[in-house]
Amino acid sequence: MKWTMWMLALAFGLCAMLAYAQDFPRQPLRIIVPFAQGTVADMIGRLVAEELKISLGQPVIVENRVGVSGLVGVGSLAHAPDDGHTIGIGNEATHVTVPLVRKKVAYDPVKDFTPLAVAVRTPMAIAVNPKLLPVRDVAGLLEAGRATAGGIAFGTMGEGSPQQLIGELLNQRAGTHFIHVPCASSPEAVQDAIAGKRPMVISTLATLLPHQDKLRIVAIADPARLPALPALPTIAETVPGVVLTGWSGFFAPAKVPPAVAGKLSKALAAALHKPAVA
């Protein structure tokens, strides 16, 4: 009798979950972007929001919750209602590097989230202000990094970010003296380099490309050159092993119903494969 009752309860529960998923979403959705406007994550969030609004039939609000290398926004996502109406974007910083290097993080990057979709791979790049640091390649940059009295300052999106790790890897493996200066966001770090506040910046390639008239992109941290930019070398061609490729993806809180997570994953995959988004 107990076994029968348990099976009936399970069946009713499954029926309720499926019914909820069929009715989902019942209200506007929210996409938490843990980085500033103009970043790769922000661009992805806004492009996908427009597609989800059409496919799911509800308004989709993009909310930038900035701070501590993405920890503020992703932390709020981890503790958001688990009904599926709040999702967010995470990346290699929020789910890998920053939790590894900081003593206190308000979430578990594995246990507190349900992965929904991988959005994009994000190449990292080193750029310089040519007026302050007139180098043209990695070899020249390393030479300057060893010879400059007091070292060379470089800006990134924040402490523990993968961009900082690239600079520290160069210090470790090439004997340079690059000094990390954390900023509030990647766009701020790029603008500081353009304004001459520091001669060097490490950021996402997508954030740097619009500013090639003011900054010189020296190299990327991918393992191989990009087919779209074959003339742009990799750091590893000069310093083997300095490779760090970024990524961005969509997540929901950990306890979102599986059927709802499946519906969201399907809608996100369809949005990301739209030609305008891709």
Residue, then its C-alpha position, 0 to 999 in steps of 0.5 A: m500500500k505504501w509503495t502504491m501511494w508513493m508511486l501515485a504521489l510521484a506521478f502527481g508530482l511529475c504531472a504537476m511539473l509538466a503542467y507548470a512547464q507547459d504554462f511557463p513562462r507566466q510572467p516577464l523573465r529576467i536575465i542577470v548580467p553580472f558585468a557592465q553594459g558594452t561587455v561581451a556578456d551584456m551584448i549576448g544578454r541583450l541579443v538573446a533577450e530579444e529572441l526570447k521575448i518572441s519565442l516565449g511570449q513574455p517581456v525579457i528584462v536585462e539587469n546589469r548587476v555589476g561588482v567584484s569581477g561578476l560575483v555580485g550578479v552571479g551571487s544574486l542569481a544563485h539566490a533568486p527564485d527557482d521558478g525559472h523566471t530569473i536566469g543569468i550569464g556566467n563565464e570563466a571568471t564567475h565560475v572558475t578563476v575568481p572562486l578559486v582565488r578568493k577566500k570567500v564567495a557567496y555561492d558554489p559555482v557547481k552546486d548552486f546553478t543549473p547550466l542551460a546553454v553555452a553561448v560563446r567562446t571569448p578570446m582574450a587579448i593584450a593591447v597597448n596604448p602605442k603613445l605610451l608603449p610603442v611595441r608591436d609584438v609580444a617579443g617587444l612587449l616582453e622586452a619592455g616588461r623586463a626593462t621598464a623601471g618600476g614595471i608596466a601597469f595593466g588594467t583588467m576587469g578585476e581581481g582574480s579575473p582570467q585577464q589578470l592571470i594572463g599577466e601573472l603567467l607572463n610574469q612567471r614564465a617570461g620574467t616580466h614585471f607587469i603590475h595588475v590594476p583592477c578596474a570595475s569592468s572591462p570597458e573601464a579598463v579599456q577606456d583607462a588605457i585609451a585615456g593614457k592612465r596606464p599603457m596596457v590592458i588585457s581584455t576580451l577581444a570583442t571589447l578591444l576591437p572597436h578601439q583599434d584606432k587608439l589601441r594596438i592589439v598585440a596578441i590573443a591568449d587562444p591556443a591558435r590564431l583565429p581564422a577571422l584574424p590570421a595576422l593576429p598572433t597568439i601569446a603562446e607563439t612566443v611564450p609557450g603555455v600562456v593560453l586562456t580561452g574565455w567562455s560565456g553561458f546561461f545558468a538558472p538557480a540550482k533547483v529550477p524544475p527540470a522540465v522548465a530548465g529543458k524549455l529554457s535550454k531549448a529556447l536559448a539554443a534556438a536564439l543563439h543559432k539565429p543568424a543575427v545573434a550568431 
